[in-house]
Amino acid sequence: MANFLKSSLRKMINDLSMKRDMSLVRSSGMFDKDFYIEHNPDVAQSGVDPLLHYLQQGGFEGRDPGPNFSSSFYLNTYEDIKSKNLNPLLHYIKYGYYENRATGTGQRIQLIAGDFFSKLKNELNKYDIGLRYDPLTSFADKIIRYFYTRLYQQETYDLVNQVTNQYHFVPFFFNLRRLIRKLRPGILPIRIIFLAQDEGSWYYMETVYEACASDPAFQTKIINIGFQIKGTSEDSSTYFITHKINYLDGLNGKIQLELLNADLFVLSSPYDEYRPNQYNIENLLRYAQYAYIGYGIDFADRAGALSKQTFGNNTQKFAWRIFSRSQNTIDQYKKYARVPSRKVIGLGLPILDYYFKNSDTGVLPETVQENSAGKFKIIYAPHHSIYGWSTFLKYGKLIKQLVQENENCYLVFRPHPLLVFALEDYHIMSRQEFVSFFDGERTYLYDGPNYYGLFHWSNMLMSDASSFLTEYAPTRNPIIYLHRQDGWGGLDDTIANDIFNSCYVARSEDEIKKTFKQIISGEDPLRGTREHFQENISTGIFNGDAGKRIAKYLRQTLS
């Protein structure tokens, strides 16, 4: 048994060493695969990897790796290399270049070791993976990174096996880094990498980023990876440039994730299909664990048709932590994602912080602000599920009519961004018809990402099962919940009671007309009582600071 373990360990070390050597030679640019196959037809016939053949056999036989290096010359000229049975090209890249040894081609190659290692050093400095730390801490940090990337970056990859390995090995690496931080406090930062898609989804984690970036315990990076759906693509670059936020461009260049040496990735979208392949969870798990911050208000339908999608997709199943709106969702995540209770952390949603940090109503054109001044301002926000929760087709015309009949009202239509795609997919309405639907007096279509500016502008919200039912709560203004009894039916048990007790529920056109008239006339019987139920929906809903609470949790847990 002991011999078997020794043999297995020796084989693993040899395999890791060979992979490292292959990567080094490949990066140097001195091995020409086509040249090697052309001059060594036996290698082509054998089907062996040409580079592997050269490193294991060809170099020792004097075969040349390319036109710029002579293996036979190097071995015959430098007896020390031949006597020690060293691969000639590998020795040259590691040592010979610096010792000014000849290549046998009559020229000194400048494109190799010097430039290669200089480029590598620049990359390391670019990503700042620890060169500024004292030697002992830096060495330990790099050893952890080395073994982590070698264990998880396999050519053949299976998600289930990967996650199994995570449970066995990742806690070891996490705890080792925690030990280093405890023994050498203030030296080794907690490295958090935020994956930004479109501007709207960035809002779901921006206050976490801000809290981490302002805390010296963290080292933070942002990668702009974009949001891809139905042939269109959006990203956060314009927002970052406008707000002078530094980020790495993951769209126009491939980021070397291993150089980031992350402790944790943070993402806010549960859907892998909307991310580039490099940033799918299967790939992210090769480099570090990740935390998921709830995309909107996490709830589903009472019948359970959406529960698996909301609480149990792979992004949630394999997350290190799920930061949810409250502890009320624990049972749902346990049931559908099969995650233990300790992984669901109910500290409130960072998106709600935006109401307290952004009171700018300037998201609306000046003409809209001027025309709505002194009027009762209403937001209508329908969901995108036209055969599920959405009330757009059922009540959209009625709501527009009510506003036109009451000259003291002004309506801003803010639909879910996916509603127009749903209408087009089912051939119900074209994009142009959708855009012009709310044209008219005292109505305006707003499709921008900063809807918290609308919240500060408004006096009332009308919505169906969108996350606005909760996100609007900090305004303390009345909400009309447009409840569809067909489609997907009611909300799940994690949120239904609090929504029904904090909102005016309208299930028909008559109830909508009655409630609408009541509220615009100044009657608001739920004022002063709805807050009690809204506080149950999300932790800290009336004071914000969810981003700071999550950052504090990360600092305490990872250091």
C-alpha positions as CSV (number, residue, x, y, z in Angstrom):
1,M,0.0,0.0,0.0
2,A,2.8,2.4,0.9
3,N,4.6,1.7,-2.4
4,F,1.3,2.3,-4.3
5,L,0.9,5.7,-2.5
6,K,4.5,6.7,-3.2
7,S,4.1,5.7,-6.9
8,S,0.8,7.6,-7.2
9,L,2.3,10.7,-5.6
10,R,5.4,10.5,-7.8
11,K,3.2,10.2,-10.9
12,M,1.1,13.2,-9.9
13,I,4.2,15.3,-9.4
14,N,5.7,14.2,-12.7
15,D,2.4,15.0,-14.5
16,L,2.2,18.4,-12.9
17,S,5.9,19.1,-13.8
18,M,5.3,18.0,-17.4
19,K,2.2,20.3,-17.8
20,R,4.2,23.2,-16.4
21,D,7.1,22.5,-18.8
22,M,4.7,22.2,-21.8
23,S,3.1,25.5,-20.8
24,L,6.5,27.2,-20.5
25,V,7.8,26.0,-23.9
26,R,4.5,26.7,-25.6
27,S,4.4,30.3,-24.2
28,S,8.0,30.9,-25.3
29,G,7.1,30.7,-29.0
30,M,10.2,28.6,-29.8
31,F,8.3,25.3,-30.5
32,D,6.8,25.2,-34.0
33,K,4.3,22.4,-34.2
34,D,4.0,22.4,-38.0
35,F,7.8,22.5,-38.4
36,Y,8.3,19.6,-36.0
37,I,5.7,17.4,-37.8
38,E,7.0,18.2,-41.2
39,H,10.6,17.2,-40.3
40,N,9.5,14.2,-38.2
41,P,6.9,12.2,-40.1
42,D,7.1,9.4,-37.6
43,V,5.7,11.7,-35.0
44,A,2.8,12.6,-37.2
45,Q,2.0,8.9,-37.8
46,S,2.2,8.0,-34.2
47,G,-0.6,10.5,-33.2
48,V,1.4,11.7,-30.2
49,D,1.3,15.3,-29.1
50,P,4.3,16.8,-30.9
51,L,5.3,19.0,-28.0
52,L,5.0,16.1,-25.5
53,H,7.1,14.0,-27.9
54,Y,9.8,16.6,-28.1
55,L,10.0,17.1,-24.3
56,Q,10.1,13.4,-23.5
57,Q,12.1,12.0,-26.4
58,G,12.8,14.2,-29.4
59,G,15.0,16.8,-27.7
60,F,17.3,14.2,-26.4
61,E,17.6,12.6,-29.8
62,G,18.7,16.0,-31.3
63,R,15.5,16.8,-33.1
64,D,14.9,20.5,-33.7
65,P,11.8,22.1,-32.2
66,G,11.7,24.8,-34.8
67,P,13.9,26.8,-37.2
68,N,15.4,29.0,-34.5
69,F,16.9,26.3,-32.3
70,S,19.3,23.4,-32.9
71,S,18.9,20.6,-30.3
72,S,21.9,18.6,-31.6
73,F,24.1,21.7,-31.6
74,Y,23.1,22.6,-28.0
75,L,23.8,19.0,-26.7
76,N,27.1,18.6,-28.6
77,T,28.3,22.1,-27.6
78,Y,27.4,22.0,-23.9
79,E,28.5,18.8,-22.4
80,D,27.0,19.7,-19.0
81,I,23.6,19.6,-20.5
82,K,24.1,16.3,-22.3
83,S,25.7,14.6,-19.2
84,K,22.8,15.6,-17.0
85,N,20.3,14.3,-19.5
86,L,18.5,17.7,-19.7
87,N,16.1,18.6,-22.5
88,P,18.1,21.2,-24.5
89,L,15.3,23.7,-25.3
90,L,13.8,23.5,-21.9
91,H,17.2,24.3,-20.4
92,Y,17.7,27.1,-22.8
93,I,14.4,28.8,-21.9
94,K,15.0,28.4,-18.1
95,Y,18.8,29.1,-17.9
96,G,20.7,29.1,-21.2
97,Y,19.2,32.4,-22.4
98,Y,20.5,34.2,-19.3
99,E,23.9,32.5,-19.6
100,N,24.2,33.8,-23.2
101,R,24.5,30.2,-24.6
102,A,24.2,29.8,-28.4
103,T,21.2,28.3,-30.1
104,G,23.2,26.9,-33.1
105,T,21.2,29.0,-35.6
106,G,23.7,31.9,-35.7
107,Q,21.4,34.3,-33.9
108,R,20.3,35.2,-30.4
109,I,16.6,34.8,-30.0
110,Q,15.0,37.8,-28.3
111,L,11.4,36.6,-28.3
112,I,11.9,34.0,-25.7
113,A,12.8,33.8,-22.0
114,G,13.6,37.5,-21.5
115,D,10.4,38.7,-23.2
116,F,8.3,35.8,-21.9
117,F,9.2,36.3,-18.3
118,S,9.1,40.1,-18.6
119,K,5.5,39.7,-20.0
120,L,4.6,37.3,-17.2
121,K,5.9,39.7,-14.6
122,N,3.9,42.5,-16.2
123,E,0.8,40.3,-16.1
124,L,1.4,39.6,-12.4
125,N,1.8,43.2,-11.6
126,K,-1.3,44.0,-13.7
127,Y,-3.5,41.7,-11.6
128,D,-1.6,42.4,-8.3
129,I,-1.6,38.9,-7.0
130,G,0.7,39.5,-4.1
131,L,4.1,40.7,-5.2
132,R,4.0,43.5,-2.6
133,Y,3.7,41.2,0.4
134,D,6.6,40.0,2.5
135,P,8.5,36.9,1.0
136,L,7.0,34.4,3.4
137,T,3.4,35.4,2.9
138,S,3.9,35.8,-0.8
139,F,5.4,32.3,-1.1
140,A,2.6,30.7,0.8
141,D,0.0,32.5,-1.2
142,K,1.6,31.4,-4.5
143,I,1.9,27.8,-3.4
144,I,-1.8,27.8,-2.6
145,R,-2.7,29.3,-6.0
146,Y,-0.3,26.8,-7.7
147,F,-1.9,23.7,-6.3
148,Y,-5.5,25.0,-6.6
149,T,-5.2,25.7,-10.3
150,R,-3.4,22.4,-11.0
151,L,-6.1,20.4,-9.1
152,Y,-9.0,22.0,-10.8
153,Q,-7.9,23.0,-14.3
154,Q,-8.2,19.6,-16.0
155,E,-8.6,19.1,-19.8
156,T,-11.6,16.9,-19.2
157,Y,-14.1,18.4,-16.9
158,D,-17.2,17.2,-15.2
159,L,-19.3,19.5,-13.0
160,V,-20.4,16.8,-10.6
161,N,-16.9,15.5,-10.0
162,Q,-15.7,19.1,-9.8
163,V,-18.1,20.0,-7.0
164,T,-17.2,16.7,-5.2
165,N,-13.5,17.8,-5.4
166,Q,-14.6,21.2,-4.1
167,Y,-16.1,19.7,-1.0
168,H,-12.9,17.8,-0.3
169,F,-10.2,20.3,-1.2
170,V,-11.5,23.9,-1.2
171,P,-12.1,24.1,2.5
172,F,-8.5,23.2,3.0
173,F,-7.3,26.0,0.8
174,F,-9.8,28.5,2.3
175,N,-8.8,27.5,5.8
176,L,-5.1,27.7,4.9
177,R,-5.5,31.2,3.7
178,R,-7.5,32.1,6.8
179,L,-4.7,30.7,8.9
180,I,-2.2,32.9,7.1
181,R,-4.4,35.9,7.7
182,K,-4.7,35.1,11.4
183,L,-0.9,34.5,11.8
184,R,0.1,37.5,9.7
185,P,-2.9,40.0,10.0
186,G,-3.2,42.9,7.6
187,I,-0.8,41.4,5.0
188,L,-2.7,39.0,2.9
189,P,-6.0,40.5,1.6
190,I,-9.3,38.7,0.8
191,R,-9.5,38.8,-2.9
192,I,-13.0,39.3,-4.2
193,I,-13.8,39.3,-8.0
194,F,-17.1,40.8,-9.0
195,L,-18.5,39.7,-12.3
196,A,-20.5,42.5,-13.9
197,Q,-23.0,41.9,-16.7
198,D,-25.4,44.6,-17.7
199,E,-25.8,47.8,-15.7
200,G,-29.1,46.7,-14.2
201,S,-27.7,43.5,-12.7
202,W,-24.6,45.4,-11.5
203,Y,-26.9,47.4,-9.2
204,Y,-27.6,44.2,-7.3
205,M,-24.1,44.0,-6.0
206,E,-22.6,47.5,-6.3
207,T,-23.0,48.4,-2.7
208,V,-21.2,45.1,-1.7
209,Y,-18.4,46.1,-4.0
210,E,-18.2,49.6,-2.5
211,A,-18.1,48.3,1.0
212,C,-15.3,45.8,0.2
213,A,-13.3,48.3,-1.9
214,S,-13.3,50.8,1.0
215,D,-12.2,48.1,3.5
216,P,-8.4,47.4,3.6
217,A,-9.1,43.8,4.4
218,F,-10.2,43.2,0.8
219,Q,-8.6,43.4,-2.6
220,T,-11.4,43.9,-5.2
221,K,-11.5,43.6,-8.9
222,I,-14.4,43.9,-11.4
223,I,-14.6,42.0,-14.7
224,N,-17.1,43.3,-17.2
225,I,-18.4,40.1,-18.9
226,G,-21.7,41.3,-20.5
227,F,-25.2,40.0,-20.6
228,Q,-26.1,38.0,-23.7
229,I,-29.7,37.2,-24.6
230,K,-31.6,36.5,-27.9
231,G,-28.8,37.8,-30.1
232,T,-28.3,41.0,-28.2
233,S,-25.6,41.9,-25.8
234,E,-25.3,44.6,-23.1
235,D,-22.6,45.3,-20.6
236,S,-21.6,47.8,-17.8
237,S,-18.6,49.5,-19.5
238,T,-20.4,52.8,-20.1
239,Y,-21.6,52.9,-16.5
240,F,-18.1,52.2,-15.2
241,I,-16.4,54.8,-17.4
242,T,-19.0,57.4,-16.5
243,H,-18.6,56.7,-12.7
244,K,-14.8,56.3,-13.0
245,I,-14.8,52.7,-11.7
246,N,-11.8,50.6,-12.7
247,Y,-12.6,47.3,-14.3
248,L,-11.0,44.5,-16.4
249,D,-12.4,44.0,-19.9
250,G,-13.7,40.5,-20.1
251,L,-15.5,41.1,-23.5
252,N,-12.7,42.2,-25.8
253,G,-9.9,40.1,-24.2
254,K,-9.6,36.8,-22.4
255,I,-8.9,37.4,-18.7
256,Q,-6.4,35.0,-17.2
257,L,-8.5,34.1,-14.2
258,E,-5.6,32.1,-12.6
259,L,-3.6,35.3,-12.2
260,L,-6.3,36.9,-10.2
261,N,-5.8,34.3,-7.5
262,A,-9.3,34.9,-6.2
263,D,-10.7,33.8,-2.9
264,L,-14.2,34.4,-4.1
265,F,-16.2,35.4,-7.2
266,V,-19.4,37.3,-6.7
267,L,-22.2,37.2,-9.3
268,S,-25.9,38.3,-9.3
269,S,-27.4,36.4,-12.2
270,P,-28.4,32.8,-11.7
271,Y,-28.5,32.1,-15.5
272,D,-25.3,30.6,-17.1
273,E,-26.8,30.9,-20.5
274,Y,-26.6,34.7,-20.3
275,R,-22.8,34.7,-19.5
276,P,-19.9,34.0,-21.8
277,N,-18.6,30.4,-21.5
278,Q,-15.5,31.4,-19.7
279,Y,-17.6,32.7,-16.8
280,N,-20.0,29.8,-16.5
281,I,-20.0,28.3,-13.0
282,E,-18.3,25.1,-14.3
283,N,-15.3,27.2,-15.3
284,L,-15.3,29.5,-12.3
285,L,-15.1,26.6,-10.0
286,R,-11.7,25.7,-11.5
287,Y,-10.3,28.9,-9.9
288,A,-12.2,29.7,-6.7
289,Q,-15.6,29.4,-5.1
290,Y,-18.3,31.9,-5.7
291,A,-21.1,33.7,-3.8
292,Y,-24.5,34.4,-5.3
293,I,-26.4,37.6,-4.5
294,G,-30.1,37.2,-5.2
295,Y,-31.3,38.5,-8.6
296,G,-34.2,40.6,-7.6
297,I,-36.5,39.5,-4.8
298,D,-36.2,35.7,-4.6
299,F,-39.8,34.3,-4.5
300,A,-41.8,31.9,-6.7
301,D,-45.4,30.9,-7.4
302,R,-47.6,29.0,-4.9
303,A,-48.0,26.1,-7.3
304,G,-44.3,25.6,-7.5
305,A,-43.9,25.9,-11.3
306,L,-41.1,28.4,-10.9
307,S,-39.6,27.2,-7.6
308,K,-36.8,25.1,-9.1
309,Q,-35.8,28.0,-11.5
310,T,-35.9,30.5,-8.7
311,F,-34.4,28.5,-5.9
312,G,-32.7,25.5,-7.4
313,N,-30.7,26.1,-10.5
314,N,-27.0,25.1,-10.7
315,T,-25.7,28.6,-9.8
316,Q,-27.5,28.3,-6.5
317,K,-26.8,24.6,-5.9
318,F,-23.0,25.0,-6.1
319,A,-22.6,28.4,-4.5
320,W,-20.4,28.8,-1.4
321,R,-23.0,31.2,0.0
322,I,-26.3,32.5,-1.2
323,F,-27.1,36.0,0.1
324,S,-30.9,36.2,0.2
325,R,-33.4,38.8,1.2
326,S,-34.2,37.2,4.6
327,Q,-34.0,33.9,6.4
328,N,-37.6,33.2,5.2
329,T,-36.2,31.7,2.0
330,I,-34.0,29.0,3.7
331,D,-36.5,26.2,3.4
332,Q,-37.0,26.9,-0.3
333,Y,-33.3,26.8,-1.0
334,K,-33.0,23.7,1.1
335,K,-35.8,22.0,-0.8
336,Y,-34.9,22.9,-4.4
337,A,-31.2,23.5,-4.3
338,R,-30.5,21.0,-1.6
339,V,-28.1,23.4,0.2
340,P,-27.6,23.4,4.0
341,S,-29.1,26.2,6.0
342,R,-25.7,27.6,6.8
343,K,-25.2,28.5,3.2
344,V,-28.2,30.8,3.0
345,I,-27.5,34.2,4.6
346,G,-30.5,36.5,5.0
347,L,-28.8,39.9,5.3
348,G,-31.1,41.8,2.9
349,L,-30.6,42.6,-0.7
350,P,-28.0,45.3,-1.8
351,I,-30.3,46.5,-4.6
352,L,-32.5,48.0,-1.9
353,D,-29.6,50.2,-0.8
354,Y,-30.0,52.1,-4.0
355,Y,-33.1,53.8,-2.8
356,F,-31.1,55.4,0.0
357,K,-27.9,56.3,-2.0
358,N,-29.7,57.5,-5.2
359,S,-32.4,60.1,-5.0
360,D,-31.8,61.5,-8.5
361,T,-35.1,61.9,-10.3
362,G,-33.2,63.3,-13.3
363,V,-33.5,59.9,-15.0
364,L,-36.6,61.3,-16.6
365,P,-36.5,64.0,-19.3
366,E,-37.0,67.6,-18.3
367,T,-40.3,67.7,-20.2
368,V,-41.6,64.7,-18.3
369,Q,-40.6,66.3,-15.0
370,E,-42.2,69.6,-15.9
371,N,-45.4,68.1,-17.2
372,S,-45.8,65.8,-14.1
373,A,-45.1,68.6,-11.6
374,G,-47.9,68.9,-9.1
375,K,-49.7,65.8,-10.4
376,F,-50.2,62.3,-8.7
377,K,-47.3,60.3,-10.2
378,I,-47.8,56.6,-10.9
379,I,-45.5,53.8,-12.0
380,Y,-46.9,50.8,-13.8
381,A,-44.5,47.9,-13.8
382,P,-45.8,44.6,-15.4
383,H,-43.8,41.3,-15.3
384,H,-42.6,39.7,-18.5
385,S,-44.4,36.3,-18.1
386,I,-47.4,37.1,-20.3
387,Y,-49.0,33.6,-19.6
388,G,-47.9,33.6,-16.0
389,W,-48.0,36.7,-13.8
390,S,-48.0,39.6,-16.2
391,T,-51.0,41.9,-16.4
392,F,-49.9,43.9,-19.4
393,L,-52.3,42.3,-21.9
394,K,-55.1,42.1,-19.4
395,Y,-55.0,45.5,-17.7
396,G,-52.6,47.7,-19.6
397,K,-55.2,49.6,-21.6
398,L,-57.4,50.1,-18.5
399,I,-54.5,51.6,-16.6
400,K,-53.7,54.0,-19.4
401,Q,-57.4,54.9,-19.7
402,L,-57.7,55.6,-15.9
403,V,-54.7,58.1,-16.2
404,Q,-56.2,59.8,-19.2
405,E,-59.6,60.2,-17.4
406,N,-57.9,61.8,-14.4
407,E,-56.0,65.0,-15.4
408,N,-54.3,65.2,-12.1
409,C,-52.4,61.9,-12.8
410,Y,-49.2,61.2,-14.7
411,L,-48.1,57.6,-15.6
412,V,-44.6,56.3,-16.2
413,F,-44.6,52.8,-17.7
414,R,-41.6,50.8,-16.6
415,P,-42.0,47.2,-17.9
416,H,-39.7,44.2,-17.1
417,P,-36.9,44.4,-19.7
418,L,-37.8,40.9,-21.0
419,L,-41.5,41.8,-21.7
420,V,-40.9,43.1,-25.2
421,F,-39.0,39.9,-26.1
422,A,-41.9,37.7,-24.8
423,L,-44.4,39.7,-26.8
424,E,-42.3,39.3,-30.0
425,D,-41.7,35.6,-29.4
426,Y,-45.4,34.9,-29.2
427,H,-46.1,37.2,-32.2
428,I,-48.5,39.3,-30.1
429,M,-46.9,42.7,-30.5
430,S,-43.9,44.1,-32.4
431,R,-41.3,46.2,-30.7
432,Q,-42.6,49.3,-32.4
433,E,-46.2,48.6,-31.3
434,F,-44.9,48.0,-27.8
435,V,-43.0,51.3,-27.7
436,S,-46.0,53.2,-29.0
437,F,-48.5,51.5,-26.7
438,F,-48.2,54.1,-24.0
439,D,-47.9,57.1,-26.3
440,G,-50.3,59.8,-25.3
441,E,-51.1,62.5,-22.8
442,R,-49.4,62.3,-19.4
443,T,-47.8,58.9,-20.1
444,Y,-44.2,58.0,-20.7
445,L,-42.2,54.8,-21.3
446,Y,-39.0,54.4,-19.3
447,D,-36.8,51.5,-20.1
448,G,-33.6,52.6,-18.3
449,P,-31.8,50.7,-15.5
450,N,-32.0,53.4,-12.8
451,Y,-35.6,52.9,-11.7
452,Y,-34.8,54.1,-8.2
453,G,-34.9,57.6,-9.6
454,L,-38.5,56.8,-10.6
455,F,-39.3,55.6,-7.1
456,H,-38.3,59.0,-5.6
457,W,-40.3,60.8,-8.3
458,S,-43.5,58.8,-7.8
459,N,-46.5,58.6,-5.4
460,M,-47.8,55.1,-6.1
461,L,-46.8,51.8,-7.7
462,M,-49.0,49.4,-9.7
463,S,-47.5,46.1,-10.4
464,D,-48.1,42.4,-10.6
465,A,-45.5,39.8,-9.4
466,S,-42.5,41.9,-10.2
467,S,-39.8,42.4,-7.6
468,F,-40.9,46.0,-7.5
469,L,-43.5,44.9,-4.9
470,T,-40.7,44.8,-2.5
471,E,-38.1,47.1,-3.9
472,Y,-40.6,50.0,-3.8
473,A,-41.3,49.5,-0.1
474,P,-38.7,52.0,1.2
475,T,-40.8,54.8,-0.3
476,R,-43.5,54.0,2.2
477,N,-46.0,54.9,-0.6
478,P,-49.1,52.8,-1.5
479,I,-48.8,49.8,-3.8
480,I,-51.6,48.2,-5.8
481,Y,-50.8,44.5,-6.3
482,L,-52.5,43.4,-9.6
483,H,-53.2,39.8,-8.8
484,R,-53.9,37.3,-11.6
485,Q,-55.8,34.3,-10.4
486,D,-55.1,32.4,-13.7
487,G,-51.7,31.8,-15.1
488,W,-49.3,30.9,-12.3
489,G,-51.6,31.9,-9.5
490,G,-50.5,33.3,-6.2
491,L,-47.1,34.0,-4.6
492,D,-45.2,31.3,-2.6
493,D,-45.5,31.1,1.2
494,T,-42.2,32.9,1.7
495,I,-43.7,36.2,0.7
496,A,-47.5,35.9,0.1
497,N,-48.8,36.9,3.5
498,D,-46.6,40.0,3.7
499,I,-47.5,41.1,0.2
500,F,-51.2,40.7,0.7
501,N,-51.1,42.6,4.0
502,S,-48.9,45.5,2.8
503,C,-50.4,46.1,-0.6
504,Y,-53.9,46.9,-2.0
505,V,-54.8,43.7,-3.8
506,A,-56.9,44.1,-7.0
507,R,-58.1,41.0,-8.8
508,S,-60.4,42.5,-11.4
509,E,-61.0,45.7,-13.5
510,D,-63.7,46.8,-11.0
511,E,-61.3,46.4,-8.0
512,I,-58.6,48.3,-9.9
513,K,-60.9,51.2,-10.7
514,K,-62.1,51.4,-7.1
515,T,-58.6,51.2,-5.5
516,F,-57.1,53.6,-8.0
517,K,-59.8,56.2,-7.3
518,Q,-59.5,55.7,-3.5
519,I,-55.7,56.3,-3.5
520,I,-55.5,59.2,-5.9
521,S,-58.1,61.0,-3.8
522,G,-55.8,60.8,-0.8
523,E,-57.2,57.8,1.1
524,D,-54.5,55.3,2.2
525,P,-55.8,53.1,5.0
526,L,-52.7,50.9,5.0
527,R,-50.4,53.8,5.9
528,G,-48.6,53.1,9.1
529,T,-49.4,49.4,9.1
530,R,-47.9,48.0,5.9
531,E,-44.3,48.7,7.1
532,H,-44.6,45.9,9.7
533,F,-45.2,43.3,7.0
534,Q,-42.7,44.8,4.6
535,E,-39.9,44.4,7.2
536,N,-40.5,40.7,7.1
537,I,-39.8,40.6,3.3
538,S,-36.2,41.8,3.4
539,T,-33.8,42.5,6.3
540,G,-33.1,46.2,6.7
541,I,-35.6,47.2,4.1
542,F,-36.1,50.7,5.6
543,N,-32.5,51.6,6.4
544,G,-30.4,50.0,3.6
545,D,-26.8,49.0,4.3
546,A,-27.2,45.4,3.0
547,G,-23.9,45.8,1.1
548,K,-22.1,46.7,4.3
549,R,-23.6,43.7,6.1
550,I,-22.5,41.3,3.4
551,A,-19.0,42.8,3.3
552,K,-18.8,42.4,7.1
553,Y,-19.9,38.8,6.9
554,L,-17.2,38.1,4.2
555,R,-14.5,39.7,6.3
556,Q,-15.4,37.8,9.4
557,T,-15.8,34.5,7.6
558,L,-12.7,34.6,5.3
559,S,-10.2,36.2,7.6
